[in-house]
Amino acid sequence: MPVAIQPVRHDTKPSIQATDLSLLPSSHFKRLRMSVTMDDLAAAATDDVEELAWKLLSKLPRARLAAVQRRIHPLLQFDVVGTLPIELALQIFSHLTYQTLLTCNLVSKRWRTLANDQALWKELCQTHRWAWRRVHRPQPLDHLPLPDREWDHSDDEGMGDSDSDSEDHYINSIDDAKVELSMMYAELDSGFASSSTSVNQNSTPSIAVTKVAPKSSAHLGKQSRHSAPSIFGVTPDSFRKPDFKLLHQTHIRLRNRFISSSYRLSPLQTRGTPLGGHTNTIYCLQLYTEPETGRQLLFTGSRDKTVRQWCLTSSRVERVISGFHTSSVLSLCAHNGYLASAGSDRRVVLWDLKNNRHLKTICDHEDSVLCVRFDNQQLVSCSKDRTVRSYSFPDLKLRFVLDEHRAAVNAVSISDSYIVSGSGDRSIRLWDSKTGKLLRTFDNHHSRGIASISFNPPLILSGSSDKHLRVFDITTLRGWSTSPEYDRASATGAGTASAALPVSLASDNSYPNDTSVHAGFPLFACQNCGGDRGQLGGTAVIGIRQDVGGDGSAIHRLRNCTHGNLVRTVSLGDDFVISGSYDLTIKVWDKRTGALVADLTGGHTGRIFCVDFDRTKIVSCGEDQRICVWDFAHGIDTSFVQLS
């Protein structure tokens, strides 16, 4: 039966009568193709054409249907984004996460070109403040074995007294008992050791800044080269055009290295090596990048009364600053071409690094200066004399003496407008750096004296002799703590001026206001400590639970898996919190959630006094005279990564 094609009418669409097509024998299909033209199909109703196509395909053998399917498949794919102008397509892609952009790479050549656009990846990097750095490729870090050594615990001059002697002692073993006894003899009125040295205020120190010439390879032996790049020997071929996708992926790889504890441990100094290194306990250190060259250095201060400058790529001492301190160097701070050091000789000394010039020495404190910090406008120091002193910078004229603490002020941290101090009286105090006014007091912030703090508005990180850490937002009082016995009555805001703080402090949203941030994550027992674990964004969360303090503050706590002794040093980063303890361990915590990310052991055989870190490594020092580099960038090219 032939198929009737109705004539085209002006008022209606033509239709193809295909109701009897299934009755056609195969021999009639060729004739049908000749009688039905493309013009006829184009003019026909869509439903009729669809019905005709279905009837035609149903008559084909199965093997031929597969071939037809392959030919039809490209017609079924319509790239809406690919048909848009590049500007509009990139605008759509700019709202995607980096994971989605990587998936878009697999769709088509057009999408791959769009997903790899440097403007998209540059914007993603800028969100995290990840900048491209023009330096040449560094050498990999070599691993050096760490011999074990037993240490007789000496006094920790960098810690001050507490308002309660009985609560600041830990006697867990015979060795601890010996340490406790020696501390009691050294300083009867303190829960921590002290070794103050009398200083003649009228004496004038001689300048003894020396450059240490590089030694021949025959004398130095095998040297470690760390991820921090050097600028020496740079040629035009050493530089590369910025690749922000590569930069973003490298940062993600480094973050995953921290989470998975994938690092290479290497000592920058051990006892007696290298030549020119420290000869006694190392109390403090800081990573520093030269503003003119972009070269990263390490400064260390020691009980040997000196400050040393290290080149991380060669593991050599480049400069020794001596003759200005008459006792232990307990704290140092390097910034924008200057270096300030403080010690148990009650002195604060300021240096001009670029010109190798001593600028000024301050002798205002009445006891050991335990911490010093400065920026472009102010220098702040704290002491065992229970005061915090603020000076204008760089002329170092005294501005304020802050004397509200009831015990030694062990740590101080600053921002443009605020000073934060932590004391053995268990309190943290917030001051206005412009006026010296006490803005807020956080009494009983820990159950024992506060040993260390780090401040990055609006977050304060503190470590204590109660073995715990606490991170909280000073504008919302939300945060997390590693202490399961946290005092619900703490952080009540007691003080002479406890008015609400400026909202601008919370501009970076470092900690979420959502009090249910950890809700919905399954918990299971930790095999190591018996505490709870959960999964949060692919990271192990150890024993997190949430409570509400007596002041209404949200407190996220962790059970177990905490430090086993005094937390001597803490540091806040963009993603992580680092802590170092007398228990010989360094711990890495997720800044936002409080999850224990990594537990670093085996680097030190004596108490850890100071840690610093950047996006590629952690550096630590202690009473064993070791400087350990925990390199998380081994095998990764980080020459283009802005380290801090």
VEXFI-566437 format. One line per field, with one value per residue (C-alpha): x, y, z; residue in three letters; residue number from 1. Coordinates in steps of 0.2 Angstrom, whole numbers, plus 2048, in hexadecimal, padded with zeros to 3 digits. Example, Ala and Ser with C-alpha at 12.3 -4.5 7.8 and 13.67 -1.06 7.14 Angstrom:
# VEXFI-566437
x c(83E_844)
y c(7EA_7FB)
z c(827_824)
residuo c(ALA_SER)
num c(1_2)
This chain:
# VEXFI-566437
x c(800_808_80A_800_808_7FA_7FC_802_7F5_7F7_7ED_7F4_804_806_805_80D_801_80C_7FF_800_813_816_80D_819_825_837_838_82D_839_844_835_82F_83F_83E_82C_82E_83B_844_839_829_830_835_823_81B_815_823_818_815_828_82C_81F_826_838_833_82A_839_845_83A_83C_84F_859_861_873_86E_865_875_87E_86F_871_883_87F_870_87A_883_872_86C_87A_878_885_87C_88C_896_88A_88C_899_8A9_8A5_894_89B_8A9_89D_893_8A3_8A9_89B_8A2_8AD_8BE_8B8_8AA_8B6_8C2_8B3_8AE_8C0_8B9_8A9_8B0_8BE_8B4_8B0_8C2_8C8_8BB_8BF_8D2_8D0_8DD_8D1_8C6_8D4_8DB_8CB_8CB_8DC_8D8_8CA_8D7_8E4_8F0_8FC_908_91A_928_936_940_93D_944_94D_944_946_952_94E_95A_959_956_95F_957_95D_958_957_957_94A_951_947_93C_940_933_924_91F_916_904_8F8_8F7_907_8FE_8F4_902_90C_90C_915_911_922_933_93A_92B_92E_941_93B_92F_93C_949_93B_937_949_94B_93C_932_924_920_918_924_937_93F_951_952_963_968_96C_975_96A_978_982_983_984_990_98A_98F_986_990_98D_991_999_993_99E_9A5_99C_9AA_9A7_994_990_97F_973_960_957_945_936_93A_941_951_953_966_96A_959_959_94B_947_944_934_924_914_907_8FC_8EE_8E6_8F7_8F8_8E7_8EA_8FB_8F3_8E6_8F3_8FD_8ED_8EA_8FC_8F9_8E9_8F1_901_90C_91C_92F_937_949_953_95A_964_968_974_985_980_981_991_98B_97B_974_97D_96F_95C_952_943_93C_93B_932_931_934_933_93E_933_940_945_937_944_93E_949_948_94D_950_954_95D_963_974_96F_970_963_968_962_960_95F_952_958_96A_967_975_976_978_979_97C_976_97F_985_974_96C_975_969_95D_954_942_938_93A_930_935_92B_92E_941_942_945_941_947_943_94C_94D_959_94A_94F_946_952_94D_958_958_95A_95E_96C_972_970_96B_95D_958_958_949_94C_93B_935_939_93A_93D_935_92B_924_926_91B_91B_914_915_90E_911_91D_915_91F_919_922_923_921_90E_90E_90B_914_910_91C_91A_924_931_937_932_92B_921_90E_905_909_8FB_8FB_8EB_8F1_8F4_902_910_90A_911_90B_905_8FE_8F9_8EE_8EC_8E0_8E1_8ED_8EA_8F3_8F3_8F9_8FC_8ED_8E3_8DC_8DD_8DB_8D6_8DD_8DB_8EC_8E8_8E3_8E9_8D7_8D2_8C4_8C0_8C6_8C4_8C7_8CA_8CC_8D5_8D5_8E8_8F4_8F5_905_903_8F7_8F5_8E9_8E2_8D2_8C5_8CD_8D8_8E1_8E8_8F2_8F3_8FC_8EC_8F1_8E3_8E0_8D2_8CD_8BF_8B7_8B8_8A9_89D_8A6_8A4_8B2_8B9_8C4_8CE_8C8_8BA_8BA_8B8_8B1_8A0_8A1_8B1_8B1_8A4_8AA_8AE_8B9_8B9_8B3_8AA_8A0_89C_8AB_8AB_8A2_8B0_8BB_8B0_8B2_8BB_8AE_8BC_8B0_89E_890_886_885_881_890_895_883_87F_891_892_89E_8A7_8B4_8C7_8D1_8E0_8D8_8C6_8BF_8B2_8B7_8AC_8AE_8AD_8B2_8BD_8C7_8C7_8BE_8C3_8B7_8AE_89F_896_890_88A_894_88D_88E_885_895_895_8A4_8A9_8B4_8BF_8C1_8D2_8DF_8E5_8F6_8FE_906_908_904_913_910_901_8FF_8F0_8F0_8E3_8DD_8E6_8EB_8FC_901_911_912_91E_917_924_916_90F_8FD_8F4_8E1_8D4_8D2_8BF_8B9_8C7_8CA_8DB_8E3_8F4_8FF_911_91D_92F_937_93D_944_941_933_92D_92E_929_921_91D_916_911_908_916_91E_91F_92E_931_93F_941_94D_955_95E_955_94D_941_939_929_928_917_91D_929_928_91D_923_91F_92A_91B_912_911_916_90C)
y c(800_811_81F_82E_83F_84C_85C_86B_876_888_887_877_86D_85E_84D_83C_82E_820_816_807_808_7F9_7EE_7F3_7E6_7E9_7EB_7FB_805_80A_810_819_822_828_82E_837_846_850_85F_854_850_861_867_859_85A_855_847_83F_840_838_82A_827_826_819_80E_80F_80A_7FC_7F4_7F4_7E5_7E7_7E8_7F6_7FF_800_809_815_818_81D_829_831_833_843_84B_848_852_865_86F_87E_886_882_88D_89C_8AA_8A6_8B4_8AD_89B_8A1_8AA_89A_890_89D_897_885_87D_877_865_868_872_862_858_864_861_850_855_85C_866_876_873_86F_87F_888_87F_882_894_89D_8AA_89D_895_8A6_8AB_89A_89D_8AF_8A8_89F_8AD_8A1_8AB_8A6_8A8_8AB_8A1_892_880_87A_86A_85B_859_84B_840_83F_832_839_830_82E_837_838_84A_851_85E_86F_87F_886_899_89D_899_8A4_8A1_89D_8A3_891_888_877_877_879_869_859_84A_83B_832_832_83D_84A_84A_84E_85C_862_862_86C_879_87B_87E_88A_895_892_89E_896_887_889_88B_89B_8A1_8B3_8BC_8CC_8D9_8E9_8F6_902_8F6_8F8_8E7_8E6_8E2_8D1_8CD_8C1_8B8_8A6_8A1_891_883_877_867_85D_865_866_854_851_860_860_86A_86F_875_887_88D_898_8A6_8A3_89E_8A3_8A4_8AA_898_895_89F_899_8A1_8A1_892_894_883_87B_887_882_86F_871_879_86B_85E_867_867_855_851_85A_850_83F_843_841_84A_848_84B_853_85B_86C_86B_85D_85E_864_865_86F_879_88A_884_887_880_87F_87E_887_890_899_89A_8A2_89F_8B0_8B5_8C3_8D1_8D6_8C5_8B9_8AD_8A4_8A3_89C_8A6_89D_8A2_898_897_89A_8AC_8AE_8AF_8A5_8A8_897_894_886_880_87D_87A_886_894_8A5_8B1_8B1_8BF_8C0_8CC_8D4_8C8_8C3_8B4_8A8_8AF_8AA_8B2_8BA_8C2_8C6_8D2_8DD_8DE_8DF_8D2_8D4_8C8_8C7_8BD_8B8_8C7_8D2_8DA_8DD_8E0_8E6_8E3_8E9_8DA_8E2_8ED_8E1_8EF_8EF_8FC_8FC_8F2_8F4_8EF_8F5_8E4_8DF_8CC_8C0_8C6_8B6_8BC_8CB_8CF_8DE_8E4_8F5_8FF_8F7_8EC_8E2_8D8_8CE_8C8_8BE_8CF_8CD_8DC_8DF_8ED_8F6_901_90B_904_906_913_908_916_90F_911_906_8FB_8EE_8E7_8DE_8CC_8C4_8B8_8B7_8BC_8AD_8B2_8C1_8C3_8D2_8D8_8EA_8EF_8E2_8DB_8C9_8C3_8B2_8B0_8A3_8AA_8A0_8AF_8B7_8C9_8D3_8E5_8F4_8F7_909_90E_900_8FE_8EC_8E7_8D6_8C9_8B6_8B0_89D_89B_88B_881_885_892_897_894_899_8A3_8A7_8B5_8B7_8C1_8BC_8AC_8A9_899_895_886_883_879_870_866_86E_87A_886_88F_89C_8AB_8BA_8C2_8B3_8A8_899_88D_87C_875_865_865_85A_862_873_87F_884_895_89A_8A8_8B2_8C2_8C8_8D8_8EB_8ED_8DE_8E8_8DF_8DE_8E6_8DB_8DE_8D2_8C3_8C9_8B9_8AD_8A2_898_895_89B_88B_882_872_871_85F_858_849_841_82F_82C_81C_817_81D_80D_817_820_819_82A_82E_831_838_83D_84F_854_844_849_83E_847_841_841_851_856_866_86E_880_889_892_8A2_89B_898_889_87E_870_863_855_846_83E_83F_84F_854_84B_85A_86D_875_880_887_88A_892_896_894_895_883_87C_87E_878_874_86E_867_861_84F_850_850_85D_85C_863_868_86D_880_880_870_86B_85A_853_852_84B_846_848_83F_839_84A_84F_847_856_862_86C_87F_887_882_88C_887_88C_884_877_873_874_879_875_877_872_86E_860_86D_867_871_865_868_85E_860_85C_862_854_84F_85E_86D_87C_888_893_892_8A1_899_8A4)
z c(800_7FB_808_804_806_807_7FE_808_80E_813_823_82A_82A_81F_827_822_823_82A_833_827_825_830_823_815_80E_80E_7FB_7FD_807_7F9_7EF_7FF_801_7EF_7F1_802_800_80D_808_80C_81D_821_81D_827_839_846_84E_83C_838_849_846_835_83B_849_83C_831_83E_845_834_834_83B_84C_845_83A_848_852_843_842_855_853_845_84F_85F_85A_855_867_86F_86F_878_87E_886_877_86C_878_875_87F_88B_890_891_89D_8A7_8AA_8AD_8BA_8C6_8C6_8D3_8CE_8CF_8C2_8B7_8B7_8B2_8A4_89D_897_88E_87E_876_877_88A_88D_886_891_8A1_89F_89D_8A8_8AE_8B6_8BF_8C4_8CC_8D6_8DC_8E1_8EC_8F6_8F4_8EB_8E1_8D3_8D8_8CB_8D1_8CA_8CE_8DF_8E2_8EB_8FE_903_912_920_92F_940_94E_95E_96E_980_986_998_998_99B_9A0_993_994_988_994_9A2_9B3_9B6_9C3_9CA_9CC_9D1_9C1_9B5_9B9_9B1_9B9_9AD_9AF_9B8_9AA_9AC_9BF_9BC_9B1_9BE_9CB_9C1_9BD_9CF_9D4_9C5_9C9_9D8_9D4_9C3_9BB_9AD_9AD_9AC_9AA_9AB_9A9_9B0_9A3_9A5_99D_999_98F_97C_972_964_952_94D_93E_933_922_922_912_90A_90D_900_8FD_905_915_915_90F_909_90A_90A_8FE_903_8F9_8FD_8EC_8EA_8DE_8DA_8C9_8C1_8AE_8A3_89F_8B2_8B1_8AA_8A5_8B3_8B2_8BF_8BC_8C1_8D0_8D6_8D3_8DC_8EB_8EC_8EB_8F9_904_901_906_917_919_915_91F_910_914_913_924_923_931_92D_93C_949_958_951_93F_934_937_93C_944_955_964_970_972_964_96B_95C_949_93B_928_91F_90D_907_8FF_8F2_8EC_8F1_8F8_908_917_929_938_949_95A_967_979_972_971_95E_950_940_92E_924_912_910_8FF_904_917_91B_927_91E_92C_93F_949_95A_967_96B_976_986_989_980_971_975_967_956_948_937_92C_91D_91E_931_93F_951_95E_971_97F_991_993_992_982_971_963_952_942_930_926_915_91C_92A_936_948_94B_95D_96D_97A_98C_994_99A_9AC_9A8_999_989_983_973_966_957_94B_93B_932_940_950_95A_969_976_985_994_9A4_9AD_9A9_99D_98A_983_972_968_958_94A_944_950_95F_96A_979_976_983_992_993_9A5_9A8_9A8_9B9_9B3_9A6_995_98B_979_96F_95E_954_945_93E_94C_95A_966_96D_97C_985_997_9A5_9AD_9A1_998_987_985_976_975_969_962_95E_96F_97B_981_988_97D_984_990_98D_99F_9A2_990_994_9A4_9A6_9A0_98E_986_974_969_956_950_93F_940_945_94B_95A_95D_96E_975_988_995_997_987_97C_96E_96B_95C_95D_954_95F_957_958_966_95B_958_95D_96B_96E_980_985_996_990_99D_997_9A1_997_98A_994_98D_99E_99E_9A0_98E_987_97A_969_95E_94C_93F_933_93D_936_924_91F_926_92C_937_932_93D_939_94A_941_937_93C_93C_931_931_937_946_949_956_954_955_95D_96B_96C_968_95A_948_93A_928_923_911_90F_91F_92E_93C_94D_95B_956_961_963_973_978_985_994_98A_97B_971_965_96A_95F_969_965_970_973_965_96D_973_982_98A_989_978_977_965_959_948_93E_92B_91D_91E_92D_93F_944_956_95F_970_97E_979_96A_95D_950_94C_93D_93F_933_936_933_93B_948_940_944_933_937_946_942_94D_94C_948_959_969_974_978_969_96C_95B_94B_93B_92A_919_90B_908_918_92B_934_947_954_966_974_96B_960_950_943_93A_929_925_912_90B_8F9_8F6_8E3_8DF_8D5_8E1_8DA_8D4_8E4_8F0_900_90C)
residuo c(MET_PRO_VAL_ALA_ILE_GLN_PRO_VAL_ARG_HIS_ASP_THR_LYS_PRO_SER_ILE_GLN_ALA_THR_ASP_LEU_SER_LEU_LEU_PRO_SER_SER_HIS_PHE_LYS_ARG_LEU_ARG_MET_SER_VAL_THR_MET_ASP_ASP_LEU_ALA_ALA_ALA_ALA_THR_ASP_ASP_VAL_GLU_GLU_LEU_ALA_TRP_LYS_LEU_LEU_SER_LYS_LEU_PRO_ARG_ALA_ARG_LEU_ALA_ALA_VAL_GLN_ARG_ARG_ILE_HIS_PRO_LEU_LEU_GLN_PHE_ASP_VAL_VAL_GLY_THR_LEU_PRO_ILE_GLU_LEU_ALA_LEU_GLN_ILE_PHE_SER_HIS_LEU_THR_TYR_GLN_THR_LEU_LEU_THR_CYS_ASN_LEU_VAL_SER_LYS_ARG_TRP_ARG_THR_LEU_ALA_ASN_ASP_GLN_ALA_LEU_TRP_LYS_GLU_LEU_CYS_GLN_THR_HIS_ARG_TRP_ALA_TRP_ARG_ARG_VAL_HIS_ARG_PRO_GLN_PRO_LEU_ASP_HIS_LEU_PRO_LEU_PRO_ASP_ARG_GLU_TRP_ASP_HIS_SER_ASP_ASP_GLU_GLY_MET_GLY_ASP_SER_ASP_SER_ASP_SER_GLU_ASP_HIS_TYR_ILE_ASN_SER_ILE_ASP_ASP_ALA_LYS_VAL_GLU_LEU_SER_MET_MET_TYR_ALA_GLU_LEU_ASP_SER_GLY_PHE_ALA_SER_SER_SER_THR_SER_VAL_ASN_GLN_ASN_SER_THR_PRO_SER_ILE_ALA_VAL_THR_LYS_VAL_ALA_PRO_LYS_SER_SER_ALA_HIS_LEU_GLY_LYS_GLN_SER_ARG_HIS_SER_ALA_PRO_SER_ILE_PHE_GLY_VAL_THR_PRO_ASP_SER_PHE_ARG_LYS_PRO_ASP_PHE_LYS_LEU_LEU_HIS_GLN_THR_HIS_ILE_ARG_LEU_ARG_ASN_ARG_PHE_ILE_SER_SER_SER_TYR_ARG_LEU_SER_PRO_LEU_GLN_THR_ARG_GLY_THR_PRO_LEU_GLY_GLY_HIS_THR_ASN_THR_ILE_TYR_CYS_LEU_GLN_LEU_TYR_THR_GLU_PRO_GLU_THR_GLY_ARG_GLN_LEU_LEU_PHE_THR_GLY_SER_ARG_ASP_LYS_THR_VAL_ARG_GLN_TRP_CYS_LEU_THR_SER_SER_ARG_VAL_GLU_ARG_VAL_ILE_SER_GLY_PHE_HIS_THR_SER_SER_VAL_LEU_SER_LEU_CYS_ALA_HIS_ASN_GLY_TYR_LEU_ALA_SER_ALA_GLY_SER_ASP_ARG_ARG_VAL_VAL_LEU_TRP_ASP_LEU_LYS_ASN_ASN_ARG_HIS_LEU_LYS_THR_ILE_CYS_ASP_HIS_GLU_ASP_SER_VAL_LEU_CYS_VAL_ARG_PHE_ASP_ASN_GLN_GLN_LEU_VAL_SER_CYS_SER_LYS_ASP_ARG_THR_VAL_ARG_SER_TYR_SER_PHE_PRO_ASP_LEU_LYS_LEU_ARG_PHE_VAL_LEU_ASP_GLU_HIS_ARG_ALA_ALA_VAL_ASN_ALA_VAL_SER_ILE_SER_ASP_SER_TYR_ILE_VAL_SER_GLY_SER_GLY_ASP_ARG_SER_ILE_ARG_LEU_TRP_ASP_SER_LYS_THR_GLY_LYS_LEU_LEU_ARG_THR_PHE_ASP_ASN_HIS_HIS_SER_ARG_GLY_ILE_ALA_SER_ILE_SER_PHE_ASN_PRO_PRO_LEU_ILE_LEU_SER_GLY_SER_SER_ASP_LYS_HIS_LEU_ARG_VAL_PHE_ASP_ILE_THR_THR_LEU_ARG_GLY_TRP_SER_THR_SER_PRO_GLU_TYR_ASP_ARG_ALA_SER_ALA_THR_GLY_ALA_GLY_THR_ALA_SER_ALA_ALA_LEU_PRO_VAL_SER_LEU_ALA_SER_ASP_ASN_SER_TYR_PRO_ASN_ASP_THR_SER_VAL_HIS_ALA_GLY_PHE_PRO_LEU_PHE_ALA_CYS_GLN_ASN_CYS_GLY_GLY_ASP_ARG_GLY_GLN_LEU_GLY_GLY_THR_ALA_VAL_ILE_GLY_ILE_ARG_GLN_ASP_VAL_GLY_GLY_ASP_GLY_SER_ALA_ILE_HIS_ARG_LEU_ARG_ASN_CYS_THR_HIS_GLY_ASN_LEU_VAL_ARG_THR_VAL_SER_LEU_GLY_ASP_ASP_PHE_VAL_ILE_SER_GLY_SER_TYR_ASP_LEU_THR_ILE_LYS_VAL_TRP_ASP_LYS_ARG_THR_GLY_ALA_LEU_VAL_ALA_ASP_LEU_THR_GLY_GLY_HIS_THR_GLY_ARG_ILE_PHE_CYS_VAL_ASP_PHE_ASP_ARG_THR_LYS_ILE_VAL_SER_CYS_GLY_GLU_ASP_GLN_ARG_ILE_CYS_VAL_TRP_ASP_PHE_ALA_HIS_GLY_ILE_ASP_THR_SER_PHE_VAL_GLN_LEU_SER)
num c(1_2_3_4_5_6_7_8_9_10_11_12_13_14_15_16_17_18_19_20_21_22_23_24_25_26_27_28_29_30_31_32_33_34_35_36_37_38_39_40_41_42_43_44_45_46_47_48_49_50_51_52_53_54_55_56_57_58_59_60_61_62_63_64_65_66_67_68_69_70_71_72_73_74_75_76_77_78_79_80_81_82_83_84_85_86_87_88_89_90_91_92_93_94_95_96_97_98_99_100_101_102_103_104_105_106_107_108_109_110_111_112_113_114_115_116_117_118_119_120_121_122_123_124_125_126_127_128_129_130_131_132_133_134_135_136_137_138_139_140_141_142_143_144_145_146_147_148_149_150_151_152_153_154_155_156_157_158_159_160_161_162_163_164_165_166_167_168_169_170_171_172_173_174_175_176_177_178_179_180_181_182_183_184_185_186_187_188_189_190_191_192_193_194_195_196_197_198_199_200_201_202_203_204_205_206_207_208_209_210_211_212_213_214_215_216_217_218_219_220_221_222_223_224_225_226_227_228_229_230_231_232_233_234_235_236_237_238_239_240_241_242_243_244_245_246_247_248_249_250_251_252_253_254_255_256_257_258_259_260_261_262_263_264_265_266_267_268_269_270_271_272_273_274_275_276_277_278_279_280_281_282_283_284_285_286_287_288_289_290_291_292_293_294_295_296_297_298_299_300_301_302_303_304_305_306_307_308_309_310_311_312_313_314_315_316_317_318_319_320_321_322_323_324_325_326_327_328_329_330_331_332_333_334_335_336_337_338_339_340_341_342_343_344_345_346_347_348_349_350_351_352_353_354_355_356_357_358_359_360_361_362_363_364_365_366_367_368_369_370_371_372_373_374_375_376_377_378_379_380_381_382_383_384_385_386_387_388_389_390_391_392_393_394_395_396_397_398_399_400_401_402_403_404_405_406_407_408_409_410_411_412_413_414_415_416_417_418_419_420_421_422_423_424_425_426_427_428_429_430_431_432_433_434_435_436_437_438_439_440_441_442_443_444_445_446_447_448_449_450_451_452_453_454_455_456_457_458_459_460_461_462_463_464_465_466_467_468_469_470_471_472_473_474_475_476_477_478_479_480_481_482_483_484_485_486_487_488_489_490_491_492_493_494_495_496_497_498_499_500_501_502_503_504_505_506_507_508_509_510_511_512_513_514_515_516_517_518_519_520_521_522_523_524_525_526_527_528_529_530_531_532_533_534_535_536_537_538_539_540_541_542_543_544_545_546_547_548_549_550_551_552_553_554_555_556_557_558_559_560_561_562_563_564_565_566_567_568_569_570_571_572_573_574_575_576_577_578_579_580_581_582_583_584_585_586_587_588_589_590_591_592_593_594_595_596_597_598_599_600_601_602_603_604_605_606_607_608_609_610_611_612_613_614_615_616_617_618_619_620_621_622_623_624_625_626_627_628_629_630_631_632_633_634_635_636_637_638_639_640_641_642_643_644)
